[in-house]
Amino acid sequence: MKYLEILLVLRFRYLDNINVVDRRDNLGSILDP
């Protein structure tokens, strides 16, 4: 169970990192027409 829990935590962190990158890209596209 602990192994699966670690995988889930890493998975969510990975998704969070992707979301942060997407937000930065969106801000950049808005600032640069």
C-alpha positions as MATLAB code, in Angstrom:
seq = 'MKYLEILLVLRFRYLDNINVVDRRDNLGSILDP';
ca = [
       0.000    0.000    0.000;
       2.785    2.417    0.875;
       4.356    1.889   -2.556;
       1.088    2.773   -4.308;
       0.621    5.796   -2.068;
       4.091    7.066   -3.010;
       3.258    6.638   -6.707;
       0.034    8.615   -6.249;
       1.850   11.431   -4.442;
       4.529   11.648   -7.142;
       1.810   11.532   -9.801;
      -0.104   14.442   -8.266;
       3.091   16.462   -7.849;
       3.924   15.807  -11.514;
       0.450   16.982  -12.575;
       0.795   20.091  -10.385;
       4.119   20.915  -12.065;
       2.492   20.595  -15.496;
      -0.333   22.927  -14.405;
       2.193   25.525  -13.239;
       4.003   25.378  -16.591;
       0.714   25.710  -18.481;
      -0.226   28.768  -16.429;
       3.142   30.378  -17.190;
       2.670   29.684  -20.904;
      -0.815   31.227  -20.799;
       0.517   34.362  -19.084;
       3.320   34.606  -21.637;
       0.916   34.271  -24.564;
      -1.313   36.974  -23.067;
       1.608   39.363  -22.527;
       3.071   38.661  -25.986;
       0.429   39.142  -28.714;
];
